[in-house]
Amino acid sequence: MRVLFLLTTGVAILAAAPAAAETLTMTGLFPAPSREAAMLRSISVERLGGRDGAATGMAIERALGRPNRSGNSYFEIVYGGRRGNGGGAEGVLSGAISSGVEDSYYKRPEKRCIQKDKDNKCLKEEEVQINCTRRVANLNADLRIVRYDGRIVYSVNRPLREEITWCQGQSPSRTAEEMINGMINQIAEGVRSDTVPVNDTYSIRILESSKGIPKEHTRFFKDTIKLTQRNPGQACQDWAKLNQLIPNNGVILFNMGLCAEWRGDLQGALQWYRIASPLLGRRNEADTGTNRVQRRMTADADAAERNRRR
């Protein structure tokens, strides 16, 4: 993003195809999982309860206020609470953080050399019990965002746990403070992923199956596939020509939809994908494309509404 815990774009279906594949690359806006929270323009972060509440609150402020690729922050971070309560924020994030670190001790067997020859080669080993430490850090965030009219637009309870071990003669890989700070940052990034839409660049592979392509058009079909990478605009024109020559071919119809999506014609892409889907069979790329385009259309509509409310 997503409520989801993304430190990821969160859009699994948009994984880029291998570099050698014939793909179309495009950029689009995808909605935050918590769409109501994403409609807010300003947020105030209250001091969160718990020993690590203050640090978590500041981390969330930094995450939500971080500029995007264009250099703009999605949310305005306001100090002072909801409208009508002495502040100007449209929403207030509040909650509590509980955390703790516990060390426990155990022994584990280890083989050690007890006799070596003159060349320092081990001649005899024995098993000994060595002292070890297990450190477990837990952090639980119980958070919500309340809109200025009192409506709860975001609510999440997110428990995190981290464990490290080390034994006699070793040092811990992280201090207790580092473990807690790492989880605090995970919580902060999770809130951002849940509430901030993602402008993602992604690549989708065209379909290349020649099944159902008449022999006299096979060369044109394969040449169009190869053209996609170096001249996608011309390739898309050629897919349209192939659609006239070979109507009702699911592969060609899907590629027509992909071309429309690449041009930014989301409504057109949606129509092509829906026509292609029954011709491609169950759980096909056209269904995935339909879902992707619908999500983009939702994000665009939300962005327009959010700007209208300004």
KOLDOMI-802077 format. One record per residue: x, y, z of N, C-alpha, C in turn; residue number from 1; chain; residue in three letters. Coordinates in steps of 0.001 Angstrom, whole numbers, plus 500000, padded with zeros to 6 digits. Example, Ala and Ser with C-alpha at 12.3 -4.5 7.8 and 13.67 -1.06 7.14 Angstrom:
R       nX       nY       nZ      caX      caY      caZ       cX       cY       cZ   vexvex   lofi   firo
R   513190   494310   507800   512300   495500   507800   513200   496700   507800        1      A    Ala
R   512850   497750   507080   513670   498940   507140   512900   500030   507870        2      A    Ser
***
This chain:
R       nX       nY       nZ      caX      caY      caZ       cX       cY       cZ   vexvex   lofi   firo
R   501171   499498   500000   500000   500000   500000   501468   500629   500000        1      A    Met
R   496411   496228   503701   497001   497477   503441   496053   498452   504012        2      A    Arg
R   492777   496033   507496   493926   496935   507149   495168   496085   506990        3      A    Val
R   496134   496292   505894   497311   495507   505525   498560   496111   506141        4      A    Leu
R   499602   495282   506286   500865   495797   506777   501868   495713   505640        5      A    Phe
R   501961   496777   504912   502813   496804   503750   504027   497644   504033        6      A    Leu
R   505145   497164   503790   506332   498006   503775   506835   497997   502338        7      A    Leu
R   505684   497233   501737   505586   496936   500266   504553   497839   499646        8      A    Thr
R   504818   498225   498327   503677   498717   497519   502496   497954   497740        9      A    Thr
R   502591   496885   498136   501548   496061   498342   500824   495541   497243       10      A    Gly
R   501326   495677   496020   500469   495196   494927   501157   493994   494308       11      A    Val
R   500800   492825   494811   501502   491615   494403   501336   491313   492939       12      A    Ala
R   500186   491632   492361   499942   491269   490969   500749   492123   490011       13      A    Ile
R   501447   493141   490547   502130   494067   489670   503623   493815   489610       14      A    Leu
R   504072   492648   490017   505497   492363   489992   506028   492483   488574       15      A    Ala
R   507166   493149   488453   507722   493384   487131   508145   492086   486476       16      A    Ala
R   507928   491999   485184   508327   490814   484437   509825   490850   484182       17      A    Ala
R   510432   489715   483852   511851   489688   483560   512210   490658   482441       18      A    Pro
R   513440   491169   482470   513855   492207   481533   513739   491761   480090       19      A    Ala
R   513938   490462   479822   513934   489980   478443   512518   489815   477896       20      A    Ala
R   511527   489843   478745   510151   489613   478303   509630   490817   477542       21      A    Ala
R   508638   490571   476688   507979   491657   475971   506889   492217   476876       22      A    Glu
R   507123   493402   477382   506219   493982   478369   505844   495405   477999       23      A    Thr
R   504787   495876   478615   504430   497287   478571   504546   497827   479994       24      A    Leu
R   505244   498937   480129   505486   499533   481436   504662   500800   481569       25      A    Thr
R   504013   500942   482720   503140   502097   482940   503168   502486   484405       26      A    Met
R   502656   503645   484702   502589   504146   486065   501150   504476   486392       27      A    Thr
R   500701   504063   487563   499334   504330   487957   499191   504478   489458       28      A    Gly
R   498117   505113   489870   497820   505314   491277   496934   504178   491778       29      A    Leu
R   497311   503615   492930   496549   502528   493535   496078   502956   494923       30      A    Phe
R   494858   502577   495291   494274   503101   496539   494916   502508   497785       31      A    Pro
R   494872   503291   498846   495263   502780   500156   494196   501814   500650       32      A    Ala
R   494569   500801   501414   493566   499877   501956   492517   500592   502807       33      A    Pro
R   492955   501571   503590   492011   502328   504401   491632   503595   503635       34      A    Ser
R   490632   503456   502755   490296   504551   501844   489725   505757   502586       35      A    Arg
R   488942   505515   503647   488376   506650   504380   489468   507489   505026       36      A    Glu
R   490460   506829   505595   491565   507578   506190   492348   508323   505116       37      A    Ala
R   492472   507706   503948   493225   508337   502865   492540   509584   502325       38      A    Ala
R   491249   509750   502573   490543   510934   502107   490859   512161   502955       39      A    Met
R   491411   511961   504149   491777   513091   505002   492924   513860   504377       40      A    Leu
R   492945   515155   504614   494036   515976   504100   495049   516314   505195       41      A    Arg
R   494610   516284   506450   495512   516626   507553   495265   515690   508721       42      A    Ser
R   496319   515363   509426   496249   514438   510566   497082   514994   511709       43      A    Ile
R   496549   514853   512899   497284   515158   514112   497540   513854   514852       44      A    Ser
R   498756   513652   515325   499111   512437   516063   499198   512786   517545       45      A    Val
R   498281   512232   518317   498318   512450   519756   499471   511673   520375       46      A    Glu
R   499825   512072   521599   500823   511285   522330   500213   509930   522656       47      A    Arg
R   500856   508883   522184   500339   507532   522387   500701   507033   523778       48      A    Leu
R   499810   506229   524353   500068   505686   525671   501148   504615   525646       49      A    Gly
R   501758   504386   526795   502787   503350   526907   504189   503919   526933       50      A    Gly
R   505106   503103   527443   506495   503538   527602   507105   503973   526288       51      A    Arg
R   506779   503269   525206   507332   503622   523901   506322   504360   523022       52      A    Asp
R   505262   504890   523649   504243   505593   522886   504739   506858   522229       53      A    Gly
R   505497   507660   522966   505986   508929   522403   506881   508684   521195       54      A    Ala
R   507794   507722   521313   508696   507426   520194   507919   506895   518994       55      A    Ala
R   506901   506068   519244   506103   505532   518143   505306   506644   517470       56      A    Thr
R   504742   507549   518255   503990   508660   517691   504848   509530   516787       57      A    Gly
R   506063   509822   517226   506951   510647   516400   507358   509912   515131       58      A    Met
R   507559   508597   515235   507903   507814   514042   506742   507818   513051       59      A    Ala
R   505502   507738   513557   504336   507785   512678   504227   509157   512020       60      A    Ile
R   504474   510220   512768   504455   511566   512190   505451   511681   511040       61      A    Glu
R   506658   511157   511256   507676   511231   510199   507254   510423   508980       62      A    Arg
R   506680   509230   509210   506280   508379   508089   505143   509014   507291       63      A    Ala
R   504139   509543   507988   502998   510132   507290   503354   511442   506611       64      A    Leu
R   504321   512151   507148   504707   513436   506566   505810   513350   505535       65      A    Gly
R   506336   512144   505307   507448   512000   504368   507002   512328   502941       66      A    Arg
R   507779   513151   502229   507404   513511   500850   507428   512304   499922       67      A    Pro
R   506568   512339   498908   506569   511296   497894   507583   511623   496807       68      A    Asn
R   507518   510906   495683   508518   511097   494624   508500   512506   494069       69      A    Arg
R   507352   513146   494073   507247   514506   493529   507668   515560   494533       70      A    Ser
R   508014   515131   495742   508469   516075   496755   507361   516622   497634       71      A    Gly
R   506141   516122   497469   505009   516606   498258   504599   515563   499294       72      A    Asn
R   504148   516048   500441   503635   515158   501471   502156   514906   501219       73      A    Ser
R   501716   513672   501366   500316   513344   501134   499438   513947   502230       74      A    Tyr
R   499862   513815   503483   499133   514400   504603   499854   515638   505122       75      A    Phe
R   499076   516608   505569   499626   517701   506363   499587   517254   507819       76      A    Glu
R   500727   517276   508472   500792   516869   509871   500570   518099   510736       77      A    Ile
R   499507   518045   511531   499072   519196   512317   499207   518880   513799       78      A    Val
R   499607   519854   514574   499667   519691   516027   498450   520373   516640       79      A    Tyr
R   497644   519610   517396   496576   520304   518087   495224   519642   518092       80      A    Gly
R   494998   518567   517389   493734   517861   517496   492741   518173   516404       81      A    Gly
R   491498   517678   516592   490471   517797   515572   489939   519214   515468       82      A    Arg
R   489292   519480   514348   488596   520743   514172   487542   520901   515268       83      A    Arg
R   487475   522082   515793   486513   522331   516857   487086   522064   518232       84      A    Gly
R   488287   521477   518291   488938   521211   519573   490233   522013   519705       85      A    Asn
R   490285   523115   519039   491462   523978   519148   492518   523708   518122       86      A    Gly
R   492264   522808   517195   493255   522507   516167   492612   522464   514812       87      A    Gly
R   493428   522230   513791   492913   522259   512434   492972   520946   511709       88      A    Gly
R   493270   519842   512395   493407   518563   511705   492049   517970   511377       89      A    Ala
R   491946   517334   510219   490710   516643   509847   490577   515303   510569       90      A    Glu
R   491694   514746   511000   491659   513474   511707   492729   513422   512774       91      A    Gly
R   492468   512655   513825   493420   512508   514926   493756   511035   515104       92      A    Val
R   495040   510724   515118   495502   509368   515381   495819   509252   516866       93      A    Leu
R   495242   508259   517509   495481   508033   518926   495650   506542   519168       94      A    Ser
R   496007   506194   520397   496159   504781   520711   497167   504543   521804       95      A    Gly
R   497586   503298   521927   498523   502912   522976   499503   501881   522442       96      A    Ala
R   500699   501923   523007   501772   501000   522632   502208   500239   523870       97      A    Ile
R   502197   498934   523807   502753   498121   524890   503971   497385   524349       98      A    Ser
R   505011   497336   525156   506257   496724   524686   506999   496093   525852       99      A    Ser
R   507858   495192   525515   508662   494553   526537   509770   493706   525935      100      A    Gly
R   510829   493521   526696   511958   492696   526268   512290   491733   527409      101      A    Val
R   512450   490467   527075   512755   489465   528101   513891   488572   527622      102      A    Glu
R   514872   488392   528484   515979   487482   528213   515762   486190   528991      103      A    Asp
R   515981   485087   528346   515950   483787   529029   517242   483043   528691      104      A    Ser
R   517569   482071   529514   518876   481423   529391   518701   479915   529228      105      A    Tyr
R   519568   479348   528429   519504   477907   528182   520900   477420   527822      106      A    Tyr
R   521037   476124   527729   522316   475531   527340   522109   474723   526076      107      A    Lys
R   523132   474668   525265   523071   473816   524073   524396   473080   523930      108      A    Arg
R   524344   471881   523351   525580   471105   523206   526443   471644   522069      109      A    Pro
R   527752   471555   522271   528688   471985   521222   529938   471117   521315      110      A    Glu
R   530429   470699   520162   531647   469899   520149   532867   470815   520194      111      A    Lys
R   533807   470469   521056   535037   471247   521170   536240   470308   521157      112      A    Arg
R   537299   470811   520561   538522   470009   520475   539255   470054   521815      113      A    Cys
R   539642   468893   522335   540365   468849   523611   541792   468327   523449      114      A    Ile
R   542124   467905   522209   543499   467421   521984   543873   467663   520524      115      A    Gln
R   545052   468297   520308   545527   468605   518963   546935   468062   518789      116      A    Lys
R   547291   467797   517520   548653   467340   517244   549555   468541   517010      117      A    Asp
R   550798   468293   516634   551761   469369   516461   551411   470299   515315      118      A    Lys
R   550591   469801   514376   550158   470648   513260   548826   471337   513550      119      A    Asp
R   548416   471317   514804   547181   471969   515251   545925   471283   514720      120      A    Asn
R   546057   470032   514301   544899   469272   513847   544261   468590   515046      121      A    Lys
R   542943   468662   515081   542218   468114   516232   542277   466582   516211      122      A    Cys
R   542675   466026   517358   542743   464578   517501   541566   464024   518298      123      A    Leu
R   541029   464836   519192   539956   464341   520042   538979   465463   520359      124      A    Lys
R   537683   465145   520238   536631   466115   520551   535779   465588   521688      125      A    Glu
R   535143   466514   522380   534143   466134   523366   532991   467126   523306      126      A    Glu
R   531839   466666   523717   530654   467511   523706   530520   468223   525044      127      A    Glu
R   530373   469542   524970   530209   470339   526181   528913   471131   526079      128      A    Val
R   528394   471552   527213   527206   472397   527266   527643   473848   527426      129      A    Gln
R   527193   474690   526495   527578   476101   526572   526352   476941   526923      130      A    Ile
R   526601   478061   527579   525538   478961   527999   525095   479849   526832      131      A    Asn
R   523774   479964   526672   523216   480791   525598   522108   481680   526157      132      A    Cys
R   521795   482712   525409   520743   483654   525795   519744   483801   524658      133      A    Thr
R   518488   483780   524997   517420   484062   524028   516748   485375   524437      134      A    Arg
R   516718   486328   523533   516074   487619   523817   514836   487748   522952      135      A    Arg
R   513707   487987   523585   512441   488154   522875   511917   489558   523145      136      A    Val
R   511651   490288   522062   511082   491633   522165   509688   491615   521564      137      A    Ala
R   508756   492199   522274   507376   492292   521800   506937   493751   521792      138      A    Asn
R   506162   494092   520783   505565   495425   520727   504184   495292   520111      139      A    Leu
R   503193   495844   520780   501826   495795   520262   501303   497219   520116      140      A    Asn
R   500808   497532   518916   500253   498859   518645   498749   498748   518465      141      A    Ala
R   498007   499487   519262   496554   499563   519149   496226   501008   518756      142      A    Asp
R   495877   501210   517480   495778   502558   516928   494438   502789   516251      143      A    Leu
R   494038   504038   516201   492865   504402   515423   492986   505853   514977      144      A    Arg
R   492292   506178   513904   492179   507557   513442   490708   507938   513486      145      A    Ile
R   490411   509042   514162   489045   509540   514281   488913   510812   513462      146      A    Val
R   487939   510827   512569   487696   511994   511727   487087   513124   512564      147      A    Arg
R   487138   514363   512039   486660   515531   512779   485199   515424   513202      148      A    Tyr
R   484388   514588   512483   482980   514432   512847   482758   513282   513823      149      A    Asp
R   483847   512681   514312   483747   511611   515295   483766   510214   514718      150      A    Gly
R   483760   510073   513411   483748   508749   512791   485151   508140   512839      151      A    Arg
R   485221   506857   513239   486496   506136   513224   486750   505652   511798      152      A    Ile
R   487814   506158   511178   488091   505823   509778   489261   504861   509636      153      A    Val
R   489906   504539   510741   491032   503600   510684   491208   502999   512067      154      A    Tyr
R   491331   501692   512125   491542   501021   513404   492345   499765   513166      155      A    Ser
R   493391   499586   513954   494248   498423   513764   494878   498032   515091      156      A    Val
R   494994   496743   515293   495777   496214   516402   496875   495358   515790      157      A    Asn
R   498103   495758   515996   499200   495085   515301   500268   494631   516298      158      A    Arg
R   500343   493323   516567   501401   492812   517443   502644   492414   516630      159      A    Pro
R   503795   492760   517157   505060   492382   516531   505926   491653   517553      160      A    Leu
R   506714   490730   517057   507598   489957   517928   508905   489712   517202      161      A    Arg
R   510007   489836   517921   511321   489562   517341   512154   488790   518354      162      A    Glu
R   512913   487833   517857   513714   486992   518735   515129   486874   518189      163      A    Glu
R   516107   486983   519050   517496   486730   518673   518130   485841   519738      164      A    Ile
R   519155   485113   519359   519886   484268   520310   521383   484453   520100      165      A    Thr
R   522107   484248   521149   523564   484218   521067   524100   483365   522210      166      A    Trp
R   525315   482872   522029   525892   481948   523005   527229   482456   523515      167      A    Cys
R   527740   481741   524451   529002   482079   525106   530085   482386   524079      168      A    Gln
R   530736   483534   524264   531773   483959   523322   531246   484787   522169      169      A    Gly
R   529936   484949   522082   529319   485749   521027   528683   487001   521632      170      A    Gln
R   528345   487949   520752   527630   489150   521159   526272   489171   520474      171      A    Ser
R   525258   489760   521103   523940   489839   520460   524009   490678   519186      172      A    Pro
R   523251   490272   518164   523274   490993   516893   522637   492367   517004      173      A    Ser
R   521713   492545   517967   521072   493831   518187   520819   494012   519669      174      A    Arg
R   520882   495246   520113   520537   495535   521501   519018   495524   521642      175      A    Thr
R   518563   495482   522893   517121   495528   523141   516518   496809   522566      176      A    Ala
R   517229   497909   522717   516744   499191   522199   516624   499164   520676      177      A    Glu
R   517607   498560   520021   517560   498464   518558   516401   497595   518097      178      A    Glu
R   516102   496540   518819   514985   495674   518454   513660   496434   518567      179      A    Met
R   513473   497155   519669   512239   497922   519860   512133   499034   518827      180      A    Ile
R   513223   499732   518571   513197   500818   517587   512865   500293   516195      181      A    Asn
R   513379   499110   515879   513068   498524   514576   511588   498230   514436      182      A    Gly
R   510975   497714   515495   509538   497424   515448   508712   498708   515431      183      A    Met
R   509168   499735   516128   508477   501022   516079   508436   501538   514643      184      A    Ile
R   509562   501434   513946   509596   501889   512552   508694   501036   511660      185      A    Asn
R   508603   499738   511941   507685   498882   511189   506237   499336   511384      186      A    Gln
R   505883   499671   512615   504529   500153   512894   504265   501440   512116      187      A    Ile
R   505216   502354   512141   505043   503636   511458   504874   503439   509956      188      A    Ala
R   505709   502600   509370   505600   502356   507931   504305   501622   507598      189      A    Glu
R   503836   500783   508511   502571   500101   508297   501404   501069   508254      190      A    Gly
R   501418   502066   509135   500354   503075   509124   500384   503840   507811      191      A    Val
R   501569   504189   507343   501665   504895   506064   501133   504027   504922      192      A    Arg
R   501533   502759   504887   501089   501867   503820   499575   501669   503843      193      A    Ser
R   498994   501706   505037   497555   501518   505169   496749   502726   504700      194      A    Asp
R   497346   503910   504753   496566   505135   504581   496995   506022   503413      195      A    Thr
R   498111   505722   502786   498606   506580   501690   498555   505802   500375      196      A    Val
R   497817   506300   499375   497813   505646   498063   499222   505566   497483      197      A    Pro
R   499416   504582   496607   500741   504342   496034   500728   504647   494536      198      A    Val
R   501646   505480   494109   501836   505735   492686   502940   504791   492214      199      A    Asn
R   502531   503718   491529   503443   502615   491250   503737   502487   489765      200      A    Asp
R   504991   502226   489446   505383   501910   488073   505522   500397   487965      201      A    Thr
R   504872   499816   486986   504837   498365   486887   504875   497935   485432      202      A    Tyr
R   505289   496705   485216   505385   496137   483875   504536   494884   483795      203      A    Ser
R   503759   494775   482733   502910   493614   482508   503297   492983   481175      204      A    Ile
R   503461   491693   481187   503878   490974   479978   502690   490757   479045      205      A    Arg
R   502904   491012   477772   501870   490726   476786   501738   489214   476630      206      A    Ile
R   500590   488773   476154   500406   487350   475884   500980   487016   474516      207      A    Leu
R   501621   485843   474415   502349   485489   473190   501873   484186   472563      208      A    Glu
R   500860   483561   473138   500399   482283   472588   499807   482490   471193      209      A    Ser
R   500278   481689   470256   499790   481786   468868   498644   480812   468588      210      A    Ser
R   498104   480208   469643   496992   479294   469459   495806   480043   468844      211      A    Lys
R   495267   479501   467773   494129   480129   467106   494513   481169   466077      212      A    Gly
R   495817   481382   465868   496272   482346   464867   496421   481622   463527      213      A    Ile
R   495695   482042   462498   495833   481394   461184   497265   481479   460675      214      A    Pro
R   497669   480474   459934   499043   480376   459467   499470   481607   458679      215      A    Lys
R   498552   482170   457885   498932   483309   457047   499187   484587   457859      216      A    Glu
R   498786   484592   459136   499003   485773   459978   500042   485535   461077      217      A    His
R   500634   484356   461093   501569   484014   462166   502777   484945   462187      218      A    Thr
R   503345   485246   461018   504516   486123   460961   504183   487514   461485      219      A    Arg
R   503061   488075   461061   502634   489397   461530   502449   489374   463059      220      A    Phe
R   501855   488311   463569   501635   488162   465009   502961   488159   465770      221      A    Phe
R   503917   487363   465316   505207   487270   466005   506011   488561   465881      222      A    Lys
R   505924   489214   464727   506625   490492   464558   506057   491559   465489      223      A    Asp
R   504750   491512   465714   504126   492480   466618   504583   492251   468052      224      A    Thr
R   504731   490991   468416   505255   490684   469749   506651   491287   469918      225      A    Ile
R   507519   491081   468948   508894   491580   469038   508939   493104   469039      226      A    Lys
R   507984   493736   468356   507963   495196   468252   507565   495856   469560      227      A    Leu
R   506884   495121   470419   506333   495702   471642   507390   496387   472486      228      A    Thr
R   508558   495782   472603   509568   496321   473502   510227   497583   472955      229      A    Gln
R   510498   497622   471652   511229   498777   471117   510322   499882   470584      230      A    Arg
R   509073   499575   470237   508156   500594   469733   506726   500218   470144      231      A    Asn
R   506394   500428   471430   505084   499984   471911   503913   500680   471226      232      A    Pro
R   504096   501945   470833   503016   502647   470158   502649   501992   468839      233      A    Gly
R   503658   501650   468040   503397   500980   466762   502868   499576   466987      234      A    Gln
R   503411   498907   467987   502931   497556   468291   501452   497577   468647      235      A    Ala
R   501023   498585   469401   499610   498666   469774   498733   498920   468550      236      A    Cys
R   499235   499695   467603   498487   499875   466356   498375   498545   465609      237      A    Gln
R   499452   497761   465646   499439   496472   464951   498514   495474   465642      238      A    Asp
R   498423   495544   466988   497466   494663   467672   496040   494988   467234      239      A    Trp
R   495771   496276   467010   494437   496663   466543   494174   496106   465141      240      A    Ala
R   495201   496109   464285   495049   495534   462940   494812   494026   463027      241      A    Lys
R   495563   493367   463921   495379   491928   464089   493979   491607   464609      242      A    Leu
R   493450   492482   465447   492101   492253   465959   491062   492313   464844      243      A    Asn
R   491331   493128   463822   490429   493183   462677   490578   491944   461796      244      A    Gln
R   491824   491481   461678   492082   490303   460852   491615   489015   461525      245      A    Leu
R   491770   488971   462875   491467   487743   463628   490563   488129   464799      246      A    Ile
R   489272   488304   464561   488376   488715   465647   488168   487599   466673      247      A    Pro
R   487820   488019   467894   487474   487092   468979   488610   486167   469386      248      A    Asn
R   489828   486669   469315   490980   485918   469803   491353   486493   471171      249      A    Asn
R   491305   485639   472193   491522   486118   473552   492871   486765   473770      250      A    Gly
R   493931   486213   473165   495274   486765   473335   495347   488168   472755      251      A    Val
R   494841   488337   471547   494877   489652   470908   494019   490652   471674      252      A    Ile
R   492857   490221   472131   491980   491111   472884   492628   491540   474205      253      A    Leu
R   493319   490597   474861   494033   490967   476091   495096   492010   475786      254      A    Phe
R   495858   491790   474713   496915   492736   474377   496341   494095   473989      255      A    Asn
R   495155   494106   473410   494465   495375   473145   494148   496082   474468      256      A    Met
R   493690   495310   475445   493417   495890   476753   494668   496427   477410      257      A    Gly
R   495759   495690   477282   497021   496136   477864   497497   497422   477204      258      A    Leu
R   497299   497532   475900   497662   498762   475190   496827   499937   475689      259      A    Cys
R   495529   499703   475889   494667   500773   476394   495117   501200   477789      260      A    Ala
R   495460   500244   478631   495948   500563   479972   497247   501352   479882      261      A    Glu
R   498117   500968   478969   499390   501656   478778   499177   503110   478344      262      A    Trp
R   498158   503352   477524   497847   504717   477075   497143   505536   478144      263      A    Arg
R   496686   504885   479219   495944   505588   480256   494453   505559   480050      264      A    Gly
R   493974   504818   479053   492546   504674   478788   492022   503519   479634      265      A    Asp
R   491756   503791   480906   491382   502731   481830   490015   502144   481513      266      A    Leu
R   489076   502968   481097   487756   502464   480758   487832   501532   479551      267      A    Gln
R   488635   501932   478564   488825   501073   477402   489496   499768   477763      268      A    Gly
R   490509   499842   478629   491205   498632   479067   490241   497681   479769      269      A    Ala
R   489387   498236   480610   488425   497422   481340   487503   496675   480374      270      A    Leu
R   487066   497354   479328   486176   496720   478354   486884   495599   477601      271      A    Gln
R   488129   495832   477159   488870   494800   476424   489132   493592   477307      272      A    Trp
R   489527   493823   478571   489816   492705   479474   488562   491861   479706      273      A    Tyr
R   487435   492520   479852   486194   491783   480097   485775   490954   478886      274      A    Arg
R   486051   491464   477695   485744   490686   476486   486701   489502   476361      275      A    Ile
R   487976   489727   476715   489001   488686   476562   488840   487559   477574      276      A    Ala
R   488357   487874   478770   488361   486919   479871   487697   485586   479546      277      A    Ser
R   486458   485548   479058   485832   484231   478805   486532   483441   477703      278      A    Pro
R   487289   484126   476860   488014   483438   475788   489337   482854   476267      279      A    Leu
R   489817   483313   477416   491109   482861   477931   490970   481763   478972      280      A    Leu
R   489781   481557   479522   489596   480505   480517   489602   481057   481925      281      A    Gly
R   489627   480153   482889   489511   480533   484293   490812   481121   484831      282      A    Arg
R   490682   482096   485761   491816   482706   486464   492893   483160   485488      283      A    Arg
R   492504   483959   484553   493426   484369   483496   493945   485778   483712      284      A    Asn
R   494869   486179   482842   495503   487489   482932   494510   488626   482746      285      A    Glu
R   493446   488382   481980   492443   489427   481771   491697   489724   483073      286      A    Ala
R   491412   488701   483865   490762   488929   485158   491675   489727   486079      287      A    Asp
R   492973   489392   486053   493936   490143   486843   493989   491592   486377      288      A    Thr
R   493969   491790   485057   493971   493146   484507   492724   493919   484897      289      A    Gly
R   491577   493243   484888   490333   493893   485296   490434   494396   486726      290      A    Thr
R   490925   493528   487619   491090   493916   489020   492047   495093   489164      291      A    Asn
R   493148   495046   488447   494157   496108   488528   493588   497440   488048      292      A    Arg
R   492912   497417   486908   492360   498646   486343   491257   499214   487236      293      A    Val
R   490421   498345   487794   489372   498821   488693   489978   499496   489913      294      A    Gln
R   491073   498949   490425   491740   499572   491574   492305   500938   491202      295      A    Arg
R   492866   501029   489998   493377   502321   489547   492246   503337   489388      296      A    Arg
R   491138   502901   488845   490002   503806   488668   489464   504270   490019      297      A    Met
R   489444   503372   490994   489025   503739   492339   489954   504789   492929      298      A    Thr
R   491257   504579   492768   492234   505527   493307   492096   506891   492640      299      A    Ala
R   491894   506911   491333   491732   508181   490626   490474   508909   491088      300      A    Asp
R   489379   508147   491281   488131   508764   491736   488289   509311   493156      301      A    Ala
R   488975   508569   494017   489209   509043   495384   490049   510316   495378      302      A    Asp
R   491091   510352   494530   491954   511522   494465   491170   512755   493991      303      A    Ala
R   490293   512558   493004   489488   513674   492504   488541   514182   493581      304      A    Ala
R   487918   513250   494317   487010   513655   495392   487755   514356   496501      305      A    Glu
R   488944   513866   496842   489748   514483   497907   490131   515905   497517      306      A    Arg
R   490505   516112   496250   490847   517456   495798   489616   518362   495766      307      A    Asn
R   488470   517794   495433   487242   518587   495376   486873   519120   496773      308      A    Arg
R   487181   518329   497799   486850   518733   499161   487791   519780   499722      309      A    Arg
R   488820   520096   499004   489842   521018   499505   489216   522354   499919      310      A    Arg
***
